[in-house]
Amino acid sequence: MANQRRSRQRGDTATLLPLVADSGNRRMLTDWITSHDRYELIEERPDTAMFDLCVLDTEMLEREATTLTARKRETSMILPVLLLVPDTQAGSVHTELRQERPALWDLVDGMLRMPVREYELADKVDTLLQLRTQSATLTRQREQLQTIRDEHAGHGVVITDTDGRIEYVNTAFEEQSGYTSEEVLGQTPAVLKSGEHDEAFYEDLWETITSGDVWHGEMTNRGKDGGQYVIDQTIAPVTGPDNEIERFIAVNHDITELKDLELSLRERSEQLEILNRVLRHDIRNDMTVVLGWLDYVADHCEGELESELDRIESSAERVVELTTAAGDIVKTMRSDAEPDLEPISLTQILLEEGKKRQEVFEDATIELPTSPPYVTVAANELLSSVFRNLINNAVKHNDADEPVVSITVRETDDRVQVRVADNGPGVPETIKDEIFDDEVQGLDSSGTGMGLYLVSTLVDLYGGEVWVEDNDPTGAVFCVELDVLNQSMGESGEYCD
């Protein structure tokens, strides 16, 4: 059976279904319908026809009662039926239907006596069609409200009349504001004013929605307990069949935690800026003084002492380079832009840093891969800091009599994994998931001064992963995995098998 979903809007053509047994009356009715442009004649079976109004006589009422009952039940809006009865039988038919046949009476939405006067017929038809239009409006509004409830579960919903008086709030609104629906119904949303917005803010909002447009923005409200909360809110006007605004619907979600996080990030950004100034200015200035004194001392030294001064100078210059690079990474951490990466030889960085660390830690053994694959990755000049910090960590936290750090490289088609293993005490299971957090190994940790937090930050910038495993039989293995930009090649530049 057809689902009666058509709803007539004001100004639309209304569809009329005549079901009249008497041929003369039927001809009169169809001629009248077709003579009016605002009506459309429907001549189909009542179980499948799409119509706005059915006009019938008592004989067809009895014959099509089951069908019309089903059609009325299947639609949520009124499907009006106009009953035509002979003038001489009007009283008896009315009494019989109401008292003896209530099921048939329930089908009838209006009665008209025959012979029919055209102006009476037009008036009755228009009245019933208007009833259907109003019913369609109410049905649409109920469906809109249900859609809002279904689609915005967990969001605050407020519905007001055209004067801004609250007609409905949902439970999410009650949870946000602390007010019950009974406390706010009939009031305006002004009860939530926090004092954070000036009158111009609210005037702009009101002018927007009363002109038929949708308003969207953030708003700080004050709850019943006096506390403030921030919402992201959309307010839309709801119009009726005549396109006049009938009410306003506001849907919002609480973003207080998000705003608190934004504040925290701004504070963190300011802290990073301070760190950046220290790295780029204060430390570099101090190291410039150190380098100047080294040059002065070098002029007065000879032999073995001069060689030692060269090593000190090299390390001091490295500090200057590192502060510059670290300042750049701080900028990257503070920026929403993609980091500026370039192809860098992982193999070269790894071997150079391993040899430098061996010079620093003379009492430790740092085992480098003998024939590592030549691998290029997307990184920047701080890639060496990753392995410097991992090697420093492996040696400085090693309690073995003879610390050993073994570095190996594993490569697949598109990924390379560097494993830095040591024979120290290992990493407790309880902190393996947290060891790279800034709160555990923060900016004040050992190594370059940035520790494992910097390792994690850099590897993340490079699109890689870093984690820690247990070494066998003792110690820890720090694993760094990065995307490969090229195939493996030997040191000569030839591809390796």
ABEGO torsion letter per residue (X at the ends): XBBBABBBBBGBBBBBBBBBABAAAAAAAAAAAAABAABBBBBBBAAABBBABBBBBAAAAAAAAAAAAAAAAABABBBBBBBBBBAAAAAAAAAAAAAABAAAAAABABBBBOBBBAAAAAAAAAAAAAAAAAAAAAAAAAAAAAAAAAAABGBBBBBBBAAGBBABBBAAAAAAAGBBAAAABGBBAAAABAGABBAAAAAAAAAAAAAGBBBBEBBBBBBAAGBBBBBBBBBBBBBBAAGBBABBBBBBBBAAAAAAAAAAAAAAAAAAAAAAAAAAAAAAAAAAAAAAAAAAAAAABBEAAAAAAAAAAAAAAAAAAAAAAAAAAAAAAABABBBBBBBBBAAAAAAAAAAAAAAABAABBBBBBABBBBBBBBBBAAAAAAAAAAAAAAAAABABABBBBBBBBBBBAABBBBBBBBABAEBBAAAAAAAABAAABBAABBEAGAEAAAAAAAAAAAGBBBBBBBBOABEBBBBBBBBBABBBBBAAGBBBX
